[in-house]
Amino acid sequence: MKKPFFALFFFFVSLISSAQKSEYAVTAIADSLKENANAVVRLDQTDINILSQRSMTIKTERVVTVLNEKGAWGINAHDSYNKRSSIKNIEATIYDALGNEIKKIKRKDFKDVSAVDGATLASDARYIYLEYTPISYPYTVVYKSEKETSSTALFPNWYPLEDYFVSVEKSILNVKYPNNLGFRKKESQLSVFDIKKITDTDTQLSYVTKNILAQKPEDYSPGFSQLYPKVMMSLEYFNLEGIDGNAKNWKEYGKWFSDKILKETTILPEETKAKIKGLVGNESDPIKKAKIVYKFMQEKSRYVSIQLGIGGFKPMMAADVDRLGYGDCKALSNYTRALLDVVGVQSYYTELYGNFDLLDIDEDFFSIQGNHVILCVADQNEYVFLECTNQNDPFGYQANFTDDRKVLVIKPDGGEIIRTKIYDPLKNKQSSQGSYVIDENGSFSGKINIQSEGSKYGRRIQVEKLQPNEKEAHYKNYWSNINNLKLGKISLLNNKENIQFTEDVQISAINYAVISGNKMIFTVDAFNQSSVNVKRIRNRKNPFEIQRGYLDTDEIEINLPAGFTIEFLPSNFELKGKFGEYKTEIIKKENNKLTYKRSMFLNKGKYSNKEYDEYRLFMEQVSRNDNAKIILTKN
């Protein structure tokens, strides 16, 4: 009688064990969630418990199935800590495609590194993350962590959908808080994915969402956070850097930050004060004085990376930066502020999002935001913003990283949201003058002078830093339309005063022109063919944005080979529309010469998804005309 009982018992134990394993089996994922996905978030649960103004715990449980090698970044098994926060628990378990456990990873097996990049800067900021090399795909990671912190100002935002090519089976947010701390929230785009608010009282908040399909990026779209759901949260009564704060708007926060966080951080040695005063001399103009100070700072210091938030918010003391000669964005901006103060120039510590894509500080909702710090110098009724982490940037240059966005300027009397410099598309100029010769064998030799200004300066200036082999690769890629390209003399001139970068380049190539019988065919526009490839997107969902416009002008002299006559010359072409203007002209000269003129103006702007195809067609016409051919006939 005992044998059947034990057999039945073993059967049920095996069944339960099998059911537990199959919970993480890839076959349990709906096919719709696998479509366009590199990873599937099976569960993402965040439990935030604010115990007091000086105490918060954040528990995280993430179950992520990685479908292929591109999906590893979807795991997000990482955290940071310092002397005011601690990781109480962190662990991970790996399962195979069938849901069988293959590895347990304890805290000691996580990578635990300094958050400071490339320097011996004294800092307790640490970064801990999972580093796992899979045996095969797909696999599943169950990640759990618990963090305690006294910095209740650093309230995490909730993103039910975190990125492209990631789908979500289930995401949960639970928040508990005392009713006397002034908890506030701002919801965005929740209805788009049917995100349900389960609880919303004076002490609790919770949301849940299920089955969010993976999204594919669409070129020229606004930033991810502007398109997809999020919940921003903050407290009116908070703690930051061990200091209690009270602010319900940007003005109050700026006043508190100035008084409590930045206080006594600008003290400098007397020797440095005397040196900077000596450099400035009798100069009275604030901007001219600021230029002298900025140059001194650039030559004396170098940048080390510590992400805003991970490395704290209080900048390193100016005296320490002066002694060590390096710092992060906070430290170098504050150091420059201290130097300017010595010579009587008012400047303000400024927080923002630094990125090529335009992203604003949310003016309507106070919370700790931004990832970067720059410096704002007052110039009568205008402001000049200084990027203090780049030792090569001209004074006041902002294009492509901190331009045209709302930033928080922290003044002694309070914070103020200001938009940084907008670079006029007409002043984002690239002007080219050049010539080339086509010989009777179809070989090409030419020279070009390119002058770049505005945002174009910031893009072209990168070539100055390249090693010779990198420089060659850059130009061969830039002129990829010319086969067999050979570079000759290259001369570069960086005029930081006028913020203008000049390139003089000599190039040559055999077989540029195609010879067929007594015909010779070659592309007129050798030096500046449009490389923009606007993809066709059927049923586009998102609006699109041209963030930075520009103006290109080219004038090229073309010397045709002796013994040939022109059989076909492309017609002059002009294109005008809401996106910009494009024009080409070919002028016949004496002695077998032509002058080719081209201008391309692209305007910045925001457009609806329905206008995207119109823009694609506009750029296709530009590209097609840039590829227009001349046909010569041998006499």
Secondary structure, DSSP 8 states (H G I E B T S, - for coil): -HHHHHHHHHHHHHHHHHHHHHTT-GGGS-HHHHTT-SEEEEEEEEEEEEEETTEEEEEEEEEEEE-SGGGGGGS--EEEE-TTEEEEEEEEEEE-TTS-EEEEE-GGGSEEEESSBSS------EEEE-----SSSSEEEEEEEEEEES-TT----B-SS-STTEEEEEEEEEEE--TTS-EEEEEESGGGGT-EEEEESSSEEEEEEEEE------TT---HHHHS-EEEEEESEEEETTEEEE-SSHHHHHHHIIIIISTT-----HHHHHHHHHHHTT---HHHHHHHHHHHHHHH-EE-B--TBTTBSS---HHHHHHHSEE-HHHHHHHHHHHHHHTT--EEEEEE--SSS-----TTS-S---SEEEEEEEETTEEEEE-TT-SS--TT--TTTTSSSEEEEEETTEEEEEE-----GGGSEEEEEEEEEE-TTS-EEEEEEEEE-THHHHHHGGGGG--HHHHHHHHHHHTTTSTTEEEEEEEEEEETTTTEEEEEEEEEETT-SEEETTEEEEES--S----------TT--S-EEE---EEEEEEEEEE--TTEEEEE----EEEEETTEEEEEEEEE-SSSEEEEEEEEEE--EEE-GGGHHHHHHHHHHHHHHHT-EEEEEE-
